[in-house]
Amino acid sequence: MFWTRVASALIFGVLVVLIVLKGGLWVFFALVSVVAILSALEFFRLTESKGWLLLSVPNALIVWLFCLSSLKPHWIDSSLVLYLAIGFLFLIEIIRREPPSALLNISSALLGILYIGWLFGWHLIQLRQMQDGHHLILLLSGIIWSGDIGAYLVGKRFGKHRPIPAISPGKSVEGYMGGIILSVITAMALGHWLLPNIRLLHTVTLGVGLTVVGQIGDLAESLLKRGASVKDSGSLMPGHGGLLDRCDSMIFAAPALYYYIRLMGL
């Protein structure tokens, strides 16, 4: 299981790095679009397991429109996408004429659209379009991935204190600390190599901050899975589960990096 997990992560990681370094903006957009659409389908499958009717394919298309609005806002603005999403979801429930389930259906679908389409897709593509955007994506990926690796290895070997067993029984305080330490080291190394103009204080702050936010993202998805009574969101990535399982930390961390860069004027 461990080596399956490692091999799966390596293949996914190498693919992402190659696309970020060698591919242009449109290639990166295509990658994010595919990941967002497949993750959205996994999310809607989770909610359907609770008996809430959701139109997965049209909702996944709206998720993709959020990605497109980030790349081409003059084609379709993100505010318009949100308006279309809300209008479409209410229209479907009006047609169904089943008021008892309407609130949960609309709320669940809208959560999935914003959770993956806006938090993940929109912000990742915005980051890629910033100055040194491809390096920012690599910095973000390096911090999140090293945080996951550090938390897994340290937690597996030394983890004793389980702070939230009801949501994620395998996560430990020791694992979280190991993830933060490895992420800070990675952030310092990648910052020096990829973004030499950014001060060390910023890279250390990002190493700590993005790891903590990423861990919250991981717990957020675990919360959803526990609510749906499933272990994994899917089975697309051997050893990890679904794409949503692999990208859960990135969903919260990408916006955090985007707004940190904007607020600090980096």
LINUR-V995195 format. One record per residue. N is the residue number from 1. RES is the residue in one small letter. SS is DSSP state (2 for helix, 1 for strand, 0 for the rest). PHI is phi as a letter, one per 30 degrees, with the letter a starting at -180 (999 if undefined). Layout:
<<N/RES/SS/PHI> <N/RES/SS/PHI>>
//
This chain:
<<1/m/0/999> <2/f/2/d> <3/w/2/d> <4/t/2/d> <5/r/2/d> <6/v/2/d> <7/a/2/d> <8/s/2/d> <9/a/2/d> <10/l/2/d> <11/i/2/d> <12/f/2/d> <13/g/2/d> <14/v/2/d> <15/l/2/d> <16/v/2/d> <17/v/2/d> <18/l/2/d> <19/i/2/d> <20/v/2/d> <21/l/2/d> <22/k/2/c> <23/g/0/d> <24/g/0/d> <25/l/2/d> <26/w/2/d> <27/v/2/d> <28/f/2/d> <29/f/2/e> <30/a/2/d> <31/l/2/d> <32/v/2/d> <33/s/2/d> <34/v/2/d> <35/v/2/d> <36/a/2/d> <37/i/2/d> <38/l/2/d> <39/s/2/d> <40/a/2/d> <41/l/2/d> <42/e/2/d> <43/f/2/d> <44/f/2/d> <45/r/2/d> <46/l/2/d> <47/t/2/d> <48/e/2/d> <49/s/0/d> <50/k/0/c> <51/g/0/i> <52/w/0/c> <53/l/0/d> <54/l/0/b> <55/l/0/d> <56/s/2/d> <57/v/2/d> <58/p/2/d> <59/n/2/d> <60/a/2/d> <61/l/2/d> <62/i/2/d> <63/v/2/e> <64/w/2/d> <65/l/2/d> <66/f/2/d> <67/c/2/d> <68/l/2/d> <69/s/2/d> <70/s/2/d> <71/l/2/d> <72/k/0/b> <73/p/0/d> <74/h/0/d> <75/w/0/d> <76/i/0/a> <77/d/0/d> <78/s/2/d> <79/s/2/d> <80/l/2/d> <81/v/2/d> <82/l/2/d> <83/y/2/d> <84/l/2/d> <85/a/2/d> <86/i/2/d> <87/g/2/d> <88/f/2/d> <89/l/2/d> <90/f/2/d> <91/l/2/d> <92/i/2/d> <93/e/2/d> <94/i/2/d> <95/i/2/d> <96/r/2/d> <97/r/0/h> <98/e/0/b> <99/p/2/e> <100/p/2/e> <101/s/2/c> <102/a/2/d> <103/l/2/d> <104/l/2/d> <105/n/2/d> <106/i/2/d> <107/s/2/d> <108/s/2/d> <109/a/2/d> <110/l/2/d> <111/l/2/e> <112/g/2/d> <113/i/2/d> <114/l/2/d> <115/y/2/e> <116/i/2/c> <117/g/2/d> <118/w/2/c> <119/l/2/e> <120/f/2/d> <121/g/2/d> <122/w/2/d> <123/h/2/d> <124/l/2/d> <125/i/2/d> <126/q/2/d> <127/l/2/e> <128/r/2/d> <129/q/0/d> <130/m/0/d> <131/q/0/d> <132/d/0/h> <133/g/2/e> <134/h/2/d> <135/h/2/d> <136/l/2/d> <137/i/2/d> <138/l/2/d> <139/l/2/d> <140/l/2/e> <141/s/2/d> <142/g/2/d> <143/i/2/d> <144/i/2/d> <145/w/2/d> <146/s/2/d> <147/g/2/d> <148/d/2/d> <149/i/2/d> <150/g/2/d> <151/a/2/d> <152/y/2/d> <153/l/2/d> <154/v/2/d> <155/g/2/d> <156/k/2/d> <157/r/2/c> <158/f/2/c> <159/g/0/d> <160/k/0/b> <161/h/0/c> <162/r/0/c> <163/p/0/d> <164/i/0/b> <165/p/2/d> <166/a/2/d> <167/i/2/c> <168/s/2/b> <169/p/0/d> <170/g/0/d> <171/k/0/d> <172/s/0/b> <173/v/2/d> <174/e/2/d> <175/g/2/d> <176/y/2/e> <177/m/2/d> <178/g/2/d> <179/g/2/d> <180/i/2/d> <181/i/2/d> <182/l/2/d> <183/s/2/d> <184/v/2/d> <185/i/2/d> <186/t/2/d> <187/a/2/d> <188/m/2/d> <189/a/2/d> <190/l/2/d> <191/g/2/d> <192/h/2/d> <193/w/2/d> <194/l/2/c> <195/l/0/b> <196/p/0/d> <197/n/0/d> <198/i/0/d> <199/r/0/d> <200/l/2/e> <201/l/2/e> <202/h/2/d> <203/t/2/d> <204/v/2/d> <205/t/2/e> <206/l/2/d> <207/g/2/e> <208/v/2/d> <209/g/2/d> <210/l/2/d> <211/t/2/d> <212/v/2/d> <213/v/2/d> <214/g/2/d> <215/q/2/d> <216/i/2/d> <217/g/2/d> <218/d/2/d> <219/l/2/d> <220/a/2/d> <221/e/2/d> <222/s/2/d> <223/l/2/d> <224/l/2/d> <225/k/2/d> <226/r/2/d> <227/g/2/d> <228/a/2/c> <229/s/0/i> <230/v/0/b> <231/k/0/d> <232/d/0/b> <233/s/0/d> <234/g/0/a> <235/s/0/b> <236/l/0/d> <237/m/1/c> <238/p/0/e> <239/g/0/i> <240/h/0/c> <241/g/1/j> <242/g/0/c> <243/l/2/d> <244/l/2/d> <245/d/2/d> <246/r/2/d> <247/c/2/c> <248/d/2/e> <249/s/2/d> <250/m/2/d> <251/i/2/e> <252/f/2/c> <253/a/2/d> <254/a/2/e> <255/p/2/d> <256/a/2/d> <257/l/2/d> <258/y/2/e> <259/y/2/d> <260/y/2/d> <261/i/2/d> <262/r/2/d> <263/l/2/d> <264/m/2/d> <265/g/0/i> <266/l/0/d>>
//
